[in-house]
Amino acid sequence: MQRACFAVVGHPNKGKSSIVSTLARNDEIAISPHSGTTSRTHRVAVETVRAGYELIDTPGFQRPGKVLNWLKRHAVSADQRAAAVAAFIEDADCRRQFPDEIQLLTPLVQGAAILYVVDGSRPYGAEYEAEMEILRWTGQPSMALINPIENETHIRAWSNALAQYFKTVRIFNPMKADFEKQLELLSAFAHLKPEWSKTLNLVTEDLLAARLAQKQNCAVILSRLLEDLCLYETSQKVLSKSQAETVQPLLAKAYQLWMSEREQQSIQELCAVYTHFHANLSIDDLKLPPDLFDCEQWYMWGLNKQQLAVAGAVTGAAAGAAADVMVAGQSFMLGAVGGGLLGFGSAWFGADKLVTTKVKGLPLGGYQASYGPVSNRNFPYVVIGRFIYLYQLISQRNHAVRKDVEINNIELNQQISQLEKATQKELHNACSRLVRQKPVENLTDLLLPLF
């Protein structure tokens, strides 16, 4: 199988590096609103399990008119044009006068296909025709990409002009294109050169398989986080009961610090799964609420009291005694009577209880103060809600995006209500076991449908 290679070319500041960053899933590629950020070609290998291809980020055209004039003087007929381009990049005077064009055209002479990038938010101008004509002289397979950097005002004009030079024209915004849009573009790449199609089809299949594996990895990360946060407690041995009571605030501080650091670790693992190594995201960015212990606003991440009550009814219900319970106009879960009423009441009246604190005497003398674990029924849902929201942000974030991650909140109940009722019940039972510090063997499998 031949390895596909694409040179991303065009005028300066049209988003060439952004396109390379998004398609390569690499947030280390330099991107700047200022011209000249890319001064030399930069090759980026996109590797999958069974195949791969190469993207080449190039400098922008600087003096295409003068380059085209040189080429015309060295080729009198169409059959000589590709040779003239090859001669141009070898000419010593040209290498001194046109360093950017030399960098740009070299990979094309070496066999790379052309991805020509323009800005669809800027007006089309005849000055672009010189560079498009130069690209046509190379004789390489080509595609034009219209990047609507600010808006789509001039896309039609660009489409009409580009169709005169390129057989394939696509609109592609590297900041907003979702995973499916990226796969569509890769599929279009496969048609540029028939001998590359098998390789690129394998790349597409591998990327789809990797996407599923990423979701599974995230479910594993969340299940471990849930178990750690729900089971964790800290303790300190002291000589007297008064010392035990005095040390409680210190234990509380150490406890909360450990919990926050553990959640931050899971966020870093989440970013690593999607190769976002430079995403500016931390616990401090979670303004609703800022930490795991701002329980006054927990309903923004977990369930509200009514929803907790219904969940409590489900987990306390006897088998076979279930009926649908309507919450806020939605069929939330399978509610129940009888044994379910006990769960309903304890969930409602215990919703504000947070962390277990204890002071107990030791058999050999002295006392032990302990802090944790969290006993609030909503806590597992809060952890799930926060992680799932961050998962949505990170998994859908393109690698060309360099602004800080914006944090809002989600309605976890809406996501849970979209699951099969049997799956909902299993998830609620799992959360009930976790808050009682009991293990859940299939926790990862229960969480996976949320991703």
N, C-alpha and C positions, 0 to 999 in steps of 0.2 A: 504493500500500500504506500502510495506517495503521501508525503507530509505536506499539508496545505500551508501556505504562507500568504499573509495579507499585509500590504503596506497601507497605513492610514495616512492619507495625504490631503492637502488643501491649503487654503489661505490661513495665515496666522489667526489664532484666537477664535476658532470655529468649533472647538470642543473635541479635537482629535484625541488628546490625551484622556479626556473623560470617557470617550467611547472605548479606548483600550482598557482603561481601568475597570469599567463595568463588565466588558466581555471577558476579561481575564480574571475577574473577581479578586482584584489586587488593589488595596487602598494605599499602597506605598508609592504608586506612580505619581510624580509631581504634577499638580494641577494648579493653575493660576489664572486670574482674569487678565493678566498683563501679557503682551506679546513677547515671544522669545524665550518662554519657559523651556521649550524643547529646542535645543541648539544642535543636537546630534541625534542620529537614529538610535532608538532604544528597542531592543528585541525582547519580547515577552513570550515565553512558552506557556501555552495552556495545555496542561497534561491531565488526562483522565486515566482510568484503569487500563483500557485497551488501546487508546489512541491519543491523539493530540494535534495541535496545530500551532502556528506562530503568528503573532501580531507584531507589527513593526511601527512604532510611534516615530514620526518624522518631523523635521522642522517645516514651517510653512513656506510657501512660495514668497520670494522677496522681489525678484525682477523677472517675472515670466515673459514680459514683452521682449526684453533683450535676449533672453534665452531662446525664444521662438525664432527671432530674427537670425541668430547664429545657426540654428538648426536648418532653417530654410536655405541658408547659403551653402549648406553641406549636403543637401538632398534635393535632387531635381525631380524625383518621381517617388510615388508612394512606396515602392519596393525598397527604397533606400532609407526610409525614415527611421526604422528601428536601429539600423547600423549607425545613423547620424547621432541618435541619442547615446548609443554606446561610445561613440567617438567623443562626444561632449564630456562625458564623465572621466575620460582618460586624458583629456587635453589639459596641459599644465596651466595655461593662461586661464582657462575656464575654472579650474579648481581654485585659483586665487580670486577671481572676480565673483564667482557664484557659489560660495561654499554651501549655502543652504540648499540650493537646487541640486548640487552634487550629492549631498546627503540624502535628499528626497528621492532622486532618480536611480541611485545605485541599486537598491533592492529590487526595483522594477526591472532593470536590465538583467539582474540575477534570477528573475523568474517569479517574483511575487505578484500576486493579483492586486488590483487597485480598489481601495475603498476611499472614494473622494467625498470629503465632508464639507458641507456649506451650512450657513446659519439661516434658517427659514424665517427668522424675525427681522432680518435686514434685507433691503431691496436688492433685487438682482441688478447687476451692472455688466456692461460689455467687457469691462476690465478682467472679468473672470474667464473670458473665452480663451485668452492666451494660455492659461494654465491647463484648461480642459483640452485644448488642442495638443499641447505638449504630451499630456497623458495618453491621448489617442495615438500619438506617434510611436509610443512604446510597443503597441500591439498586444499588450497584456489584457487578460479578461478583467472587466471592471464593473463596479457598482457605485452608484451615488447615494449618499446618505444625507437627508435633510434633517438637521438638528435644530428644532425650534427652541433656541436658548431662552428667549424672553416671551415670545408669543408665536402665533401661526399666521401672522398677517400676510407674509409674502410667499407662502408655500406654493400656491398655484403658479405664480410667475416662475419660481425656481423649477417646479416640476416640468413646465413647458420647455424651459431652456435646457435642462439636464437631459431630457428625452432625446435631444438632438445629438448628444455625445455618448450616452450610456444606455444600454439595453434594459438595465434594471435600476429603478429608483425607489428608495424606501424612505419613509419618515421614521426617525429613530431618535428619541430623547434619552441619552444615557443616564440622566438624573431620575427619570420616572419610569423607564421601561421595566416592566415586571419580568419574572422568570420566563413566563410563556412567550412574551414579546422577544426576549433574548433568544429563545429557542427557534422562533420563527425566522429571525435574522440569520441564525446559523444554518437553518434549512435552506435559505436563499443563497448562502455562501456555497452550499454543496452543488448548486447548479451553474456556478461560474466556470468550473473546469471539471469535466466528467471524471477524470482520473482521481479527483479528490473526493468524490461523493461518498465512496465507501468509508473512508477515514472519518469524514465529518458526520456521517450517519452513526458511526460507532461512538463518536464524541457525544452526540445528542442522547443516545441511549444511556451512556455512562452518566451523563449529567442528571438524567431523570432518576436513575437508580441512586445516585449520590444524594439527591434531594430527599428521597424517602429515608435513606440512612441518617441524614441530618435530623429529620423529625424524630426518628427513633432515639438518636443520641440525646436530643433535648428532653425527651420523656424520661430517659435514664437520669439525666442531671437533675430534673425536677423531683423525681422520686427520692433520690438521695438527699436532696435539700429538705424535702418534707420530713423525712425520717429524722434527719439530724436536728432540725429546728423543733420538731414536736417532742422529741425525746430528751433534749439537752437539759441538764441542770448542773449547778455548781454548788459546792459546799465548802465549809471551813470548820475545823475543829478548834475549840477554845476551852478555857478553864471554867468559865462561869456562864450562867444564863444571861447576865447583864452584858457580858462581852459578846455573846451570841447575838443579842438584840442590837448591839452597837455595830457589829460587822455587817448587818443586813444591807445597809445602803451601799457598802463597798461591793458586796456580792451582786447586788442589783446592777451596778455600773459595769462590772466585769461581765455579767451575764449578757447584758444588752450589747456590749462591745463585741463579744464572741458571735452573737446571733447576726449582727450587722455585717461583720467580716465574713461570716459563712455565706450570707446572701450575696455579698459582693463577689466572692469567689465563684458562685454559680453564674453570675452575670459575665464574668471574664471567660468562663468555660463556654457559655452561650455564644459570646462574640468569637471565640476561637473556632467553634463549629462552623461558623459562616465566614471565617477568615477576615473578620473585622478587627484588626489589631490596633487600629488608630481611632476607633469610634470613641468619642468623649462621653462616656456614660458611667455614672456611679450612683451609689445610694443617695447621695446628696441631691441628685437631679430629680428624685421622686418626690415631687411637691405635694402629692395627694395620696397618702400622707408622707411626710419626710422620712419616717422610720417605721419599723415594724410595730412600735409600741404606742403610736398615736391612735389608740383604739377608738377615740371619738369619731374618727372618720374612716373606720374600717369598712363601713358599708360601701365605700367607693371602690374598694378592691374585692371584698368578699361578698357575703350575702347580707341583706338587711334582716331585721328581727323576724319579720313575717316569713321570709324564705328559710331562715334558720329553724323556725318553728315547724315548718312543713318538713324540712330535712330530718328534724328530730322525730317527727311523727313516723316517718318512713323507717328510720333505723330502729325505732322501738316497737314497730308493728309486728303482730303475729302473722306468720305465713298464711296466705289465703284470705286475709281480712283486709283487703286493700280497695281503695276507691280513689278516683281522680280528685285532686284538690286544686282549685283555681286560685292563683296568686296574681294580682295585678292584671287580670284578664288573660293569663296564659296558663296552660296546663303545665305546671312546674314539675310535679313528681307524683308518684303513687302515694296518696295519703292513706291513713287507716284509722279505724276506731279501736276501742278496747285498749290493748297494750300500747298503741300508738299515742294515746292521750298523755301517757307518762312522759314519753319522749318530747312531745309537743310542749308540755309545761316546763320541763327542765331546760329545754333549748331557749325558751322565751325569757324565763326569769334568771337564767344563768348567763345571759349573753354579755353582760358587762364584767363578768369575772375574768381576770387576766392570768396572773402568774401565781403558782402555789409557793408559799413561803412556810418554812418549818424550823422550829427549834426543839431539839430532842436531847435527852440525856443519854450518855453512852454507858455501856455495861461496866467498863473499867474506869469510869470517872470522866468528868468533863462534859462538854456539850458540843453538839454539832448544829451549825446554822446552815440551812440550804435555801437556794433560790431556784425556782423552776420545778418542773417544766410548765409551759403555758397550758392552762386548763380551759381557756375560752373556746367554745365550740366553733367560733368563726375563724379561728387562727389558721387551720389548714386551708380554708378557702381564700383567706387573704394572701397566703404564700402562693397558692396556685394562681390567683388573679394577677398578682404583680408579675410573676414569672411569665405567664402566658402573654400579657401585654408587651413585655419586653421582647419576648420571642417574636411577636408580630412585627415589632419595629425593626429588629435586627435581621430577621429572615427576609424581609421585604426591602431592606435598605440597600441601594445600589452602592457599589464601591467607589463610584465617582463622587458621591455626596460627601462633602467635608464639613458641613455645618454640624453644630451640636445636635444631639438627639433631643427631640421635643417630647416631653412626657405629659400625658393627660391621665385619663383613667378609662376603664372598660366596665361593661356590665357583665360580670362573670355569669350571672344567672341566665342571661340570654344565650351564652355559649353552652352552658350545661343543658338548658331546655331543648337545644337542638339535637342532643344525643338521644339514642334509643332509650325508652323508659327503663328497660332492664339495666342498661349501662349506667343511667343516672342513679338508680338504686344502689348498684355496686359501688359507685364512686362515693355516695353519701355514707354507705356503710364503712368504706375505707377511711374516710375523714373522721367518722365517729371512733373507730378503733385507734387512729393516730392520736387523737386528743386525749384518749385514755391510756396512751403509751403502750399500745399493743401493736405488734408487727402486722404488716399486710404483705403477704407473699407475692401477689401479682400486681403490685402497685404500678409498676411501669406500664403494664398492659392496660390498666384502667385509665391511666392518664393520657395514653397515646391518642385516643380519639379527639382530645382537646386541641391537638396541634394540626 
